[in-house]
Amino acid sequence: MIISEDIKRVGYLYFLNKFLIIFLVFITRDVLNPFLPAAVDNLHPNVLLDSLLHWDAGWFLRIAGQGYDYDSAPFFPMFPFLIRSLTLLTNSNIISGFLISNTALLIACCYLYRMVKNDHNEEIAMTSVFALLFFPTAIFFSSVYSEPLLLAFSLAAFYYARQDKFITAAVLGALAALTRNLGVITFFALLYYFYEANGRRLDFKKTATLLIIPASLLIFMAVLWKATGDPLAFATSLNREYWGFRHFEYPGAGQFTNISLFFTDSIFYCLFESGMAILFLFLIIRSFSYVKDKSFLIFMVLGFLIPFSSVVDNMPLGMPRYVIVLFPGYITLAHILHKHGLVQVYSIISVFVFSVITVLFTVGRWIS
């Protein structure tokens, strides 16, 4: 009964989010089209689905249909594998991709709600879910992207670790690691759970279970070795011209250059990119005051540092998209909003900004 009530409460916000997206796509494609002509790939005859297929979505669909090559090696295999498997029933990899992403998002919201309600209260839990669903770039959760799947696996892993179901948590962590590179950090977050559950001591026999998380990458490496001849192609393929010579540098690398471009060349995306990074950096700092679960903090800090320390041709790497899976930030944001009585004001602003960015996404403007 409690679980069904939780799903019902989360479901209201979830379906409100979906109805708003459908409405925005309709307005954009049918009303604003003369003023904002859409750049679409014509991958599906349904205008709603076609409007939400952009950029990396095409890569996931390509891998699901054709398998890997060296160019597609940076994309982890769990999402394409699930798309390909579900397509046996739906006969459409696009339908499969949308079903998986949007189902995973609902599951993630339910796990987030339950854990935050247990740690804090129902108001904070509902506001956290709202903040996740209507974050400015949350449209990526509703397209054919791996972020909602990563979020669902990660949150589920934390949920079952809290119940001392460590084998289940480790398996879910391994699935997260096979979904995106950020999924690997669940190993360090869950390791802290094991440490806490064992009286702040590390029992190497018990914690050995967690090794299946980094070990799961051997599956991906084997797939790439067979397809490309390079088991490390997910990393080596990025550091070449095709992908803009992506590599790691110090935290914040490229942000100064990025902001400078806004002032010198009036490139507004640069301000947006750095703005999202600064917002989440602020939320990370404040999270040490509001988030009780230290494993959440480990996940958030490491999950932020990886993209924050990555550059593409000396420019920052897609922070508006990569930060959306850092769910502890939404918990902190919920606390701040309730503490200062800003829930209604923020709700209006966030829905407005989310709507604007969804319209831009629909017409194929670069978001992240």
Secondary structure per residue as TSV (DSSP state, phi and psi in degrees):
chain	resnum	aa	ss	phi	psi
A	1	M	-	360.0	-44.6
A	2	I	H	-63.2	-41.3
A	3	I	H	-64.4	-42.5
A	4	S	H	-65.1	-35.7
A	5	E	H	-66.2	-39.7
A	6	D	H	-62.8	-44.8
A	7	I	H	-63.1	-38.9
A	8	K	H	-63.4	-45.1
A	9	R	H	-64.1	-45.7
A	10	V	H	-66.5	-37.2
A	11	G	H	-59.7	-35.4
A	12	Y	H	-58.1	-48.8
A	13	L	H	-68.4	-39.9
A	14	Y	H	-60.8	-49.6
A	15	F	H	-74.1	-27.8
A	16	L	H	-61.7	-41.6
A	17	N	H	-61.7	-43.4
A	18	K	H	-68.5	-41.1
A	19	F	H	-64.9	-37.4
A	20	L	H	-65.1	-42.4
A	21	I	H	-62.1	-45.1
A	22	I	H	-60.2	-44.9
A	23	F	H	-61.8	-42.8
A	24	L	H	-66.7	-37.7
A	25	V	H	-65.3	-42.2
A	26	F	H	-60.1	-49.5
A	27	I	I	-59.8	-43.5
A	28	T	I	-66.4	-47.6
A	29	R	I	-81.6	-30.0
A	30	D	I	-100.7	-27.4
A	31	V	I	-108.6	-46.6
A	32	L	S	-89.9	-3.5
A	33	N	T	-53.8	-39.5
A	34	P	T	-63.2	-28.8
A	35	F	T	-96.0	-30.6
A	36	L	S	-126.5	74.5
A	37	P	-	-60.5	133.7
A	38	A	-	-86.8	136.8
A	39	A	-	-99.5	102.9
A	40	V	-	-121.2	160.9
A	41	D	-	-94.4	-2.4
A	42	N	-	52.2	48.9
A	43	L	-	-86.8	-18.3
A	44	H	-	-146.1	140.7
A	45	P	S	-67.9	-22.7
A	46	N	S	-76.0	123.4
A	47	V	H	-64.2	-33.0
A	48	L	H	-65.4	-50.1
A	49	L	H	-67.3	-42.4
A	50	D	H	-63.2	-33.7
A	51	S	H	-71.0	-19.9
A	52	L	T	-104.5	11.1
A	53	L	-	-106.1	103.7
A	54	H	-	-141.5	150.3
A	55	W	T	54.7	-116.1
A	56	D	H	-64.8	-20.2
A	57	A	H	-56.5	-38.9
A	58	G	H	-63.1	-35.6
A	59	W	H	-66.2	-44.1
A	60	F	H	-62.8	-40.5
A	61	L	H	-68.4	-36.8
A	62	R	H	-64.6	-44.6
A	63	I	H	-64.3	-41.7
A	64	A	H	-61.1	-34.1
A	65	G	H	-90.7	-33.3
A	66	Q	H	-119.3	-12.6
A	67	G	-	88.2	-172.9
A	68	Y	-	-91.2	149.6
A	69	D	-	-136.8	-175.9
A	70	Y	T	-66.7	-32.5
A	71	D	T	-69.7	-34.5
A	72	S	T	-92.2	2.4
A	73	A	T	-58.9	-29.8
A	74	P	T	-66.1	-14.0
A	75	F	S	-92.1	121.5
A	76	F	-	-70.1	157.6
A	77	P	S	-89.0	-15.9
A	78	M	H	-61.9	-46.8
A	79	F	H	-63.3	-50.3
A	80	P	H	-59.9	-36.0
A	81	F	H	-63.3	-44.2
A	82	L	H	-66.6	-38.5
A	83	I	H	-60.5	-47.2
A	84	R	H	-63.2	-39.3
A	85	S	H	-67.3	-45.5
A	86	L	H	-69.5	-26.4
A	87	T	H	-63.1	-22.4
A	88	L	H	-61.3	-25.7
A	89	L	H	-97.2	-38.7
A	90	T	H	-90.3	-20.5
A	91	N	S	63.1	18.3
A	92	S	-	-147.9	116.4
A	93	N	H	-68.5	-26.5
A	94	I	H	-69.9	-46.8
A	95	I	H	-59.3	-42.6
A	96	S	H	-60.9	-44.7
A	97	G	H	-60.5	-45.2
A	98	F	H	-66.2	-40.5
A	99	L	H	-62.3	-43.8
A	100	I	H	-66.2	-48.0
A	101	S	H	-61.1	-48.1
A	102	N	H	-75.4	-30.8
A	103	T	H	-69.1	-42.3
A	104	A	H	-61.8	-36.8
A	105	L	H	-64.1	-43.3
A	106	L	H	-62.9	-42.9
A	107	I	H	-61.2	-44.6
A	108	A	H	-61.0	-42.6
A	109	C	H	-62.6	-39.0
A	110	C	H	-65.9	-44.6
A	111	Y	H	-64.8	-41.9
A	112	L	H	-61.4	-46.5
A	113	Y	H	-58.7	-46.9
A	114	R	H	-65.0	-44.0
A	115	M	H	-69.4	-40.1
A	116	V	H	-69.7	-37.1
A	117	K	H	-63.6	-38.1
A	118	N	H	-69.5	-36.4
A	119	D	H	-81.2	-32.8
A	120	H	S	-127.2	-99.1
A	121	N	-	-159.7	176.3
A	122	E	H	-66.2	-37.3
A	123	E	H	-62.4	-46.2
A	124	I	H	-63.6	-38.7
A	125	A	H	-63.9	-45.7
A	126	M	H	-65.8	-40.6
A	127	T	H	-67.3	-35.3
A	128	S	H	-62.8	-43.2
A	129	V	H	-66.4	-41.6
A	130	F	H	-59.9	-45.0
A	131	A	H	-61.6	-36.6
A	132	L	H	-67.7	-48.9
A	133	L	H	-68.8	-31.3
A	134	F	T	-115.8	24.8
A	135	F	S	-61.8	147.6
A	136	P	T	-46.1	-41.8
A	137	T	T	-106.5	23.9
A	138	A	G	-68.6	-5.1
A	139	I	G	-59.6	-26.3
A	140	F	G	-63.1	-25.2
A	141	F	G	-67.9	-21.6
A	142	S	G	-102.9	-2.3
A	143	S	S	-101.3	-172.2
A	144	V	S	-88.7	73.4
A	145	Y	-	-127.4	160.7
A	146	S	S	-86.5	-8.0
A	147	E	H	-56.8	-47.7
A	148	P	H	-63.4	-34.1
A	149	L	H	-67.7	-43.4
A	150	L	H	-60.1	-43.7
A	151	L	H	-62.3	-43.9
A	152	A	H	-64.1	-47.1
A	153	F	H	-63.6	-43.2
A	154	S	H	-65.7	-48.9
A	155	L	H	-63.2	-40.0
A	156	A	H	-63.8	-38.8
A	157	A	H	-61.4	-44.7
A	158	F	H	-64.5	-41.3
A	159	Y	H	-59.9	-47.0
A	160	Y	H	-77.8	-26.0
A	161	A	H	-64.6	-36.7
A	162	R	H	-64.7	-25.4
A	163	Q	T	-94.2	12.5
A	164	D	T	62.6	23.5
A	165	K	-	-95.2	74.0
A	166	F	H	-73.6	-29.1
A	167	I	H	-67.8	-45.3
A	168	T	H	-60.3	-43.3
A	169	A	H	-63.0	-41.0
A	170	A	H	-66.1	-40.3
A	171	V	H	-63.2	-44.1
A	172	L	H	-64.9	-36.6
A	173	G	H	-62.8	-38.6
A	174	A	H	-65.3	-39.2
A	175	L	H	-65.7	-36.6
A	176	A	H	-64.0	-40.3
A	177	A	H	-65.3	-28.7
A	178	L	T	-85.8	-3.8
A	179	T	T	-95.4	-43.7
A	180	R	-	-150.2	159.7
A	181	N	G	-61.1	-31.8
A	182	L	G	-64.7	-20.5
A	183	G	G	-62.3	-24.3
A	184	V	G	-63.2	-28.0
A	185	I	G	-70.8	-12.0
A	186	T	H	-61.8	-24.7
A	187	F	H	-58.4	-48.0
A	188	F	H	-71.1	-36.4
A	189	A	H	-67.7	-44.1
A	190	L	H	-70.3	-29.6
A	191	L	H	-59.8	-36.7
A	192	Y	H	-68.8	-36.9
A	193	Y	H	-58.0	-46.0
A	194	F	H	-60.7	-41.3
A	195	Y	H	-61.5	-44.9
A	196	E	H	-67.5	-44.7
A	197	A	H	-66.6	-22.4
A	198	N	T	-99.7	27.9
A	199	G	T	69.4	38.0
A	200	R	S	58.7	39.3
A	201	R	-	-134.3	149.9
A	202	L	-	-96.2	116.7
A	203	D	-	-98.7	107.6
A	204	F	H	-65.9	-26.6
A	205	K	H	-68.7	-41.7
A	206	K	H	-73.0	-42.8
A	207	T	H	-73.3	-12.5
A	208	A	G	-59.9	-25.2
A	209	T	G	-57.8	-36.3
A	210	L	G	-67.5	-16.4
A	211	L	G	-65.0	-14.8
A	212	I	H	-67.6	-18.1
A	213	I	H	-69.6	-58.3
A	214	P	H	-67.2	-30.6
A	215	A	H	-66.6	-25.7
A	216	S	T	-61.6	-25.0
A	217	L	H	-64.2	-20.6
A	218	L	H	-61.8	-31.1
A	219	I	H	-62.8	-47.9
A	220	F	H	-62.9	-42.3
A	221	M	H	-62.4	-37.8
A	222	A	H	-66.0	-40.7
A	223	V	H	-61.4	-45.5
A	224	L	H	-68.8	-35.8
A	225	W	H	-61.7	-42.5
A	226	K	H	-69.3	-38.3
A	227	A	H	-82.2	-34.9
A	228	T	H	-123.1	-15.3
A	229	G	S	84.3	1.3
A	230	D	-	-129.8	107.4
A	231	P	T	-67.2	-17.2
A	232	L	T	-104.0	21.7
A	233	A	H	-61.7	-25.6
A	234	F	H	-62.4	-22.4
A	235	A	H	-104.2	-47.3
A	236	T	H	-67.1	-31.6
A	237	S	T	-68.5	-21.1
A	238	L	T	-75.1	-31.0
A	239	N	S	-90.2	59.6
A	240	R	S	-152.6	171.5
A	241	E	G	-60.0	-35.0
A	242	Y	G	-55.4	-39.4
A	243	W	G	-107.6	18.1
A	244	G	T	75.5	25.7
A	245	F	-	51.6	55.9
A	246	R	E	-72.0	137.4
A	247	H	E	-161.2	169.7
A	248	F	E	-91.4	142.4
A	249	E	-	-136.5	-158.6
A	250	Y	S	-73.3	157.0
A	251	P	T	-57.4	131.5
A	252	G	T	87.0	5.8
A	253	A	T	-57.9	132.6
A	254	G	T	89.3	-13.1
A	255	Q	H	-67.4	-39.0
A	256	F	H	-63.8	-43.9
A	257	T	H	-61.3	-40.4
A	258	N	H	-61.9	-48.5
A	259	I	H	-67.2	-35.7
A	260	S	H	-60.6	-37.7
A	261	L	H	-64.8	-30.2
A	262	F	H	-65.1	-43.2
A	263	F	H	-77.8	-33.5
A	264	T	H	-87.6	-37.5
A	265	D	H	-117.6	4.8
A	266	S	-	55.7	39.9
A	267	I	-	-89.5	100.9
A	268	F	H	-67.8	-27.1
A	269	Y	H	-60.5	-34.2
A	270	C	H	-61.4	-39.7
A	271	L	H	-67.7	-38.8
A	272	F	H	-64.2	-46.0
A	273	E	H	-57.5	-52.8
A	274	S	H	-69.8	-32.9
A	275	G	H	-61.2	-42.7
A	276	M	H	-64.3	-38.5
A	277	A	H	-65.1	-44.4
A	278	I	H	-66.6	-40.0
A	279	L	H	-58.3	-48.3
A	280	F	H	-73.3	-29.0
A	281	L	H	-62.9	-41.3
A	282	F	H	-61.8	-44.4
A	283	L	H	-65.6	-35.2
A	284	I	H	-62.0	-47.0
A	285	I	H	-61.1	-43.7
A	286	R	H	-72.8	-23.1
A	287	S	H	-63.0	-26.7
A	288	F	H	-67.4	-14.6
A	289	S	H	-96.6	-23.8
A	290	Y	H	-114.6	-30.1
A	291	V	-	-90.6	119.9
A	292	K	-	-76.9	-36.4
A	293	D	-	-79.5	111.4
A	294	K	H	-67.2	-26.1
A	295	S	H	-66.6	-35.6
A	296	F	H	-59.9	-42.4
A	297	L	H	-64.9	-39.4
A	298	I	H	-61.3	-46.1
A	299	F	H	-59.8	-43.3
A	300	M	H	-69.4	-46.3
A	301	V	H	-64.9	-49.5
A	302	L	H	-67.7	-37.9
A	303	G	H	-66.2	-25.8
A	304	F	H	-82.5	-41.2
A	305	L	H	-65.5	-32.6
A	306	I	H	-62.3	-56.4
A	307	P	H	-71.6	-28.7
A	308	F	H	-69.1	-20.2
A	309	S	T	-104.4	9.8
A	310	S	E	-106.3	145.7
A	311	V	E	-135.3	153.7
A	312	V	E	-122.8	109.3
A	313	D	T	51.6	46.6
A	314	N	T	67.0	16.1
A	315	M	E	-113.6	154.3
A	316	P	E	-62.7	162.5
A	317	L	-	-111.3	95.5
A	318	G	-	45.4	42.0
A	319	M	H	-59.0	-37.8
A	320	P	H	-58.3	-27.2
A	321	R	H	-91.8	-43.3
A	322	Y	H	-71.4	-24.3
A	323	V	G	-78.9	-13.8
A	324	I	G	-67.4	-17.8
A	325	V	G	-87.3	-4.3
A	326	L	-	-83.5	74.3
A	327	F	T	-60.3	-28.2
A	328	P	H	-60.5	-24.5
A	329	G	H	-62.7	-33.4
A	330	Y	H	-71.7	-32.8
A	331	I	H	-65.0	-45.8
A	332	T	H	-63.6	-43.6
A	333	L	H	-59.7	-40.8
A	334	A	H	-61.5	-42.5
A	335	H	H	-62.4	-45.5
A	336	I	H	-62.2	-43.3
A	337	L	H	-64.0	-43.2
A	338	H	H	-70.2	-37.8
A	339	K	H	-62.2	-38.0
A	340	H	T	-103.6	8.7
A	341	G	T	63.6	39.1
A	342	L	-	-112.4	14.4
A	343	V	H	-61.0	-48.5
A	344	Q	H	-67.7	-42.5
A	345	V	H	-61.8	-47.3
A	346	Y	H	-63.6	-39.0
A	347	S	H	-59.0	-44.2
A	348	I	H	-64.2	-46.8
A	349	I	H	-65.0	-44.9
A	350	S	H	-66.8	-39.4
A	351	V	H	-65.1	-38.7
A	352	F	H	-64.7	-49.0
A	353	V	H	-65.4	-42.5
A	354	F	H	-57.2	-41.4
A	355	S	H	-65.3	-43.5
A	356	V	H	-61.7	-45.8
A	357	I	H	-69.6	-34.5
A	358	T	H	-63.2	-40.0
A	359	V	H	-62.3	-44.3
A	360	L	H	-63.0	-41.6
A	361	F	H	-61.4	-43.3
A	362	T	H	-60.4	-38.4
A	363	V	T	-87.9	3.9
A	364	G	T	86.1	17.1
A	365	R	-	-74.6	144.7
A	366	W	-	-67.4	127.2
A	367	I	-	-111.2	-45.6
A	368	S	-	-171.6	360.0
